[in-house]
Amino acid sequence: MTYSELSSQIFQKQSYLCVGLDTDPRKIPTHLLTEKDPVLAFNKAIIDATADFAVAYKPNIAFYEAQGPRGWESLQRTLECIPADCFTIADAKRGDIGNTSDLYARTFFEPTAAGLSFDSVTVAPYMGHDSVTPFLAYEGKWVILLALTSNPGSADFQRQAVDDQALFETIIETAQTWAGPDKLMFVVGATQAKELGRIRALAPKNFLLVPGVGAQGGSLADVSRYGLTADGGLLVNASRSILYASTGTDFTQQARAEAKRMQQEMKRYLGEM
Amino acid sequence: MTYSELSSQIFQKQSYLCVGLDTDPRKIPTHLLTEKDPVLAFNKAIIDATADFAVAYKPNIAFYEAQGPRGWESLQRTLECIPADCFTIADAKRGDIGNTSDLYARTFFEPTAAGLSFDSVTVAPYMGHDSVTPFLAYEGKWVILLALTSNPGSADFQRQAVDDQALFETIIETAQTWAGPDKLMFVVGATQAKELGRIRALAPKNFLLVPGVGAQGGSLADVSRYGLTADGGLLVNASRSILYASTGTDFTQQARAEAKRMQQEMKRYLGEM
């Protein structure tokens, strides 16, 4: 999906909601456990219930990998359930030396490799340019680079002072020499809203993928105030608050209601721009 | 495997060789391609040929993931072929927020999850303490944290000056507040031998996993001079130089010969201590 297509989707749906498909088999409503593939049945139901209000879906790969080979099969089938007008993110946080990152890129981008064709992959920056550029070689595919994450450990190294700025700022500046905003996004946690203004100044056109609204405590209002651009420029992720809005037979209705509630709030912020 | 067991293995075998099972299906000798699982057949042959000279095996997970579900099955079966007295490393370079790193730890450590039970996992440090500590919760299992990697991109961020030292030095110091040398190793590229002395001073007891000898150009002599300790303290990885020593029907003999050549050199360095 291109930059302008993603931007169009946001204004068309009046939403920058990304639904995180962090599906934990231990939390699936019990009535689905008799399905042949409960994870797939759950994901399909969530996608169908939320697709009117979401512009992106983001399976976190750890949840599938922890199920072994059948988890990878659930992931393949889940990806097939996501409508073509939605942006897809493999939240994998990969990164290795060049020839190995090339294999990770094949895994998530090249359907003939692992049966997957995501629009984007999250990548860890620590190993530098040759760990990231193999992902950029794919036409129409994106890298979403970790910058300032939502977790407590983000304070350990990401905020270390390098010259007169924080390490995450150096990473945002350096990565922009590798690719333009048409192929490069950054992960910025919603719990870090007070830094969003500075990050937006460093990366005025790049989309930001923002996890941490909801269960982790970030504020959608703050994120939107500092992060929205004329092109949209934001993908705000919610996982647990949508997936597990109910654990009963009404889980699709409750997931849809929560996705709609977030979309309505986003619509307001888009209107105020 | 415990610290003292690993140390014992090194002195018993007179070797600190780790064989990197970075098996690329496109490079497997053609006579194996008729096997039901050519990757497994190749790995089993390499393991059988080199186990007298190696103390550790390290599959890089990217090579298996790029094959989809059947790649994970090859990985499961490969792990079963590694002798119990060898240390096993899942070279996965994972790391995510706490509850997600916990799933990655389950994947590689908990046999009932993904059918895998490695002794250790390589972990990326960028997301800080709560991305690493879930791996440390497993009794007898290890974290191998990226410090100074072997690739050109290691210069981009790992060497950034933080106060009066490099970022990788800050990471080595900080990580030692999370775990002792009985559960924590560091990755240091063999191409970075001139820093090994400083790293050894910062982490006098920790094992160092050293990739980059062979195809990437690092020197075993330099690595051994600066890295060896009274407990061994080193695992030096070789992948391509052993796996693809020959691409013909004599690949096992040539792999064995190359592993033996490295072991003999290591024996000399252990004797010179």
Interface residues (C-beta under 8 A of the other chain):
Chain A: D22 N60 A62 F63 E65 A66 Q67 G68 P69 R70 G71 W72 E73 Q76 K93 R94 G95 D96 I97 G98 T100 S101 L103 Y104 R106 T107 A113 A114 G115 L116 A124 P125 Y126 M127 G128 H129 D130 S131 V132 L146 T149 S150 N151 P152 G153 S154 A155 D156 F157 Q158 Q160 A161 V162 D163 L167 T170 I171 T174
Chain B: D22 N60 A62 F63 E65 A66 Q67 G68 P69 R70 G71 W72 E73 Q76 K93 R94 G95 D96 I97 G98 T100 S101 L103 Y104 R106 T107 A113 A114 G115 L116 A124 P125 Y126 M127 G128 H129 D130 S131 V132 L146 T149 S150 N151 P152 G153 S154 A155 D156 F157 Q158 Q160 A161 V162 D163 L167 T170 I171 T174 Q216
